[in-house]
């Protein structure tokens, strides 16, 4: 039996802001904009990758701490499902580098085959612009997007250094498409965009830790960036309820115990699941998020993402309304320790 998630009203501050914040979009555009040619000339790939790996390690340590304390958290059921899937992928020999897959969107044996299955779908072939997450198991999806002369929209890592980058094959030197499919390559060859960008995204490809084929309910790795990215694209008018959301996963990531009634208003459901062996059309009835839910954003998370801080500030200035914020959360301990060590 399919459970129905109660329809959620759009976040009121966002609806108000959407009518009054054109100037806010223009004001925050510079937070992520820039010339791709000048950026490419000064791009330091080594420094970018080192910082990305540092942030990745700090974030995974933070998620591990959160998971260890999850028994006292009402959202602990999400961590229990994630751990079960991560453990199974490692134990059954289908996990692939980067390892361990815990606290990541897990890479898996057969990821290219799942991507190829997606690539054969009409919804992919008919798309001109595809938004794809930057994780390892979706690298082949990014390759198929660029080699198919489509625009690739991909977020900058954890949204901490910027916003989104847009790439197309004409921007990339011959033979460099495989490099452009990596985080470093996307930053090197991509054109940063801001919230004022007029862009239509035809398809969203999202990474998952676990997904329920009967309902389309999905769990990510627990950081919430996929939800923030989706919300910002809704704010930009780049997507709407009809925009299909697809995930590529291993068959062992399919689960049947995600309680739909416990999902949050910003959780993103999926319309299509592609695995190495099958394509599943979920026919999900779970409502898609309508925008950015500021009351879900902790002050610490907001402090990490410059473009969101700028957007919040300008919406508040435009509307004269103070947007809500979510409860405080503890910063990853590793990030704090490393900052102290560098001062010694």
N, C-alpha and C positions, 0 to 999 in steps of 0.2 A: 504494500500500500504506500502510495506516495504522499508524504506529508507536505502541507502547504505552509510556506513561510509568510507570516502576516505582512501585507503590503505596507511599506514605510513611506511616510510623507517626505518630500524633498526637504533638505535642511533649510529652514526659513531664512537664516542670514545669507546663505548662498543664493537663494532665489532673489532676494532683494538686491544683493550685490550684482547679480548678473545683469540687472537692468541699469545699474548706475555706475559700473566700474570699468567702462571702456578705458578711461584714463588710467585706472589702476593697472590694467593689462599692459598699456604702453609704458608705464613707469617701471614695471618690473621686468620688462623685456631685456633691458640691459644687464640684468643679473645673470642671464644665461646666453646672451647673444655674443656676436663677434664675427670677425672675418675668418672664414675657414682657411683661406690661403695664408694669411699672416700667422694664424694659430699653428698651421702645419709646419711653417718654417721654424717656429721656435719650440715645437713640441719636444719634450724630453720623455721618451718612451720609458726609459729605465726608472726615472723618478715617479712617473705615473703608476707604473706597475708595482713599485715598492710601496707606495702609499696605499694602493688598492689592496695589496696583500695584508698590510698592517691593519687597515680598517676591517678587512674580512676576518682576520684572526681575532681582533678585539670584539667584533660583533658576535662571532661564534662562541667566544668565552662567555659573553654576556648572556647569550641564549642558553648555554649549558647551565649557568647559574640559575636562570629563571626556571629551567626544566627541573632542576634539583629541588627547587622550592615549590613546585607546582602542586604538591599535595594539599597545600593550604589555599590554592587558587581555584575559584569557581570555574575557570576555564581549563582546568587540568585535563579534561577529557581530550582536548586537542593534542596536548603533549603526549598523552598515552598512545594515541593513534599514530602520531608522528614517530615515536620511538619504536613502536611495533614494526612499522614499515621500514625504517632505517635499519633496524636489527635484521629483518628478513632479507633485505637486499645484500647486506654484508654476509650473513650466514649462508645464503644460498648461492653465492658466487656470481651474482649479476651486477654488483656494484663496480663502478669504474672510476678512475681518477677524475677529479681530485678526491682522495680518500683521507680519512673515513668520510662517508657520505652524511654522517650525522650533522645536523644543524646547517644543512645545505639543501638547495634543490638538487636532488641526487642524480648524478650521472649514472647511466646504466647500459648494460650490454643490449644492443639493438636500438640505441637512440637514433642512429642514422636511418634505420628502417622505419621507425615511427615517424620521423620527419618526412621521409619519402612518401609514406601513406598520406600525410597531410598535403604534400605537394601535388598529389594526384586529384585532390578534391576540387570541384568546381569553384567553391567559395575562395580557395587560394588562387587558382588559376585566373579567376576574374578580378582579383584584387589588384589595385594599383599601388596602394600603400599599406604595409603590414607593420604593426608594432610587435616586436619580439623582445622577450626578456633577455638579459645578457648572460644567462647561466650556461654551463658546459653542455648539458644534454640538448639544448636548443641551438647549438652552433650550426648544425646542418640546416635547420630551418632558416637561419640568417643567410647561409650560403645560397640556398634555393631562392630566397627572396632577391638577393643582389644579382645572382647569375640569371634570374628570370626577368631582368630589367625592371624590377619593381623598386619603389622607394622603401627603404628600411628605416623605421623609427625605433630607436633603442634608448633606454634611460642610461644616464651616466651613473656609475656605480654608487648605489645607496643614495643617490640624489644629493650627495654632500658636496661634490665639486661643481655641480651645475644642474641642468634639467634634462632635456632630451637632445639627442643628436639625430640628424636625418642624413642618410647616405643613399646615393644611387650609383650605379655602375659607371656613369660618366664622370663622377668625381674621383674615381679610383684608378690608379695606374694599372696598365695591363699586367696581369699575373698576380695582383695584390688583393684580389677579392678574399682568398682564405685568411689573409692577415686582417682585413677589414671586419671579419666576423668575430674577432676577439675583442675584449674590452679595450686593450691598447689600440688596436687598429681602428675601432669605432671612434675613439677620441682623436686619433691621428688624422683620419680621413673624413670624419663626419662634420657636418655644419651644425653648430649649436643653435637651438631655437628657443624663443621665449614664449610666454603665455599669450602674446599677441599674434603669434603665427597663425595664418589662415591655412589650415591643413585638414584634409579629410582622411581619416584612418578607416580602411575598409575591413580590416580583420585584426583581431588581437590574439597573439599567441602568448600563453602564460605558462610558467613553470609550476609544478605542483609536487608536494610530498605525497599526498593521498587524494583520491577523488572517488566519489560514489557514482557509478554509471547509472544508477536508477533515478537519481535526483539531480545530478550535476553539481552537488555540493563539493567544495574543494578546500583543501588545507594547504597553505604554503609553509614556509619554514618558520614563520612566527614573527617576522620583523614588521610586516604590514606595508612594505613598500609597493607591492603589486596593487594594493587597494588605494594607496596614495596616487600612484601613477594613473590608475583608472579614473579616480576622482578628478584629477587635474585635466585629463583629456575630456571628461564630461564638461568641466568648467569652460574649456576652450571651445566647446562646440564641435570637437573633432570626431566624437562618437555619440551614439544614442542607444536606446534600448534595442534597436534592430542590429547593431554591430555584433557580429558573431565572436564568441570567445572560445578558443581552442586550446587544449593542453596536450602535450606529448609526454607519455609516461610508460613505464614497464607494466606488464600485466599484473605483476605482484604489488603494484601501487594501487590497484583497484580494491576498494573496501566497500562494506555494506552497512557500516555502523556510525556514519556521521549523522548526528541528530539535527535534522534541518531546523527544528524549532529552537535550537540553541545558537544558531548562527547569528552574527551581529549584522546590523543594517549595512555596514560597509563591506562585508564579505562578498567576493565576486564569484558567481557560479559560472560553470562552463557549459557551452552548447554542444561541443564535440570533443571526444576523447580519441586520440590516435595512439595505439600501442604498436609494437613490432608485429602483432598478429591480427589486429582487428581495428575497425573504426566504429565508434559508438556515437550515435546521435541521442543525446540525453533527453531532449524535449523538456528541458528544465522549466519549472514553474516558479523558481525562486526569483524574486525581483532583483534586478541589477541596481547597484548603487546609483544615486542621482547626482552625486557631486562630492565635495570635500566635507567631511563631518568633523568640524573643528573640535567638537566636544570629545572626540576620541583621541585627539592629539595631545600628548603630554608636553609640558614645557621643555623637557629635555629633548624629545624628538623634534620639536619645532626648532630648538636651538641648533640642531645638527643640519637643518635643511634651509639654506639661505633663501631660496626662491619662495618657499612657503612663508617665511617670516616677512619678506617683502610684500607678498600678496596679502597677507593678513593685515599688515600695517596700512596698506593703501585702501583695502576694502573698508576698514574701520574709518579711515579719513573720509572716504567718499560717502559712506552711508551714515556716519555719525553714530554707528552701533559698535559696541565692544563685542567681538566674537568670543564665544566660550572657549575654554580649553579643558583638556582631559586631566585625569589625576596624574600626579607626579610618578616617575619611574626611576629606578636606580640606573645610573650609567654603567656601561660595561667596566668591570674592575680592571681589566688588562689595559684599556686605554688610559685610565687614570695612573696606573703604575708606571707605564712607559713614559708618560709626560714627566713624572717626578724623576725618573732615572736620568733623563736627558739633561736635567738641570744640575746634576751632580758634577 
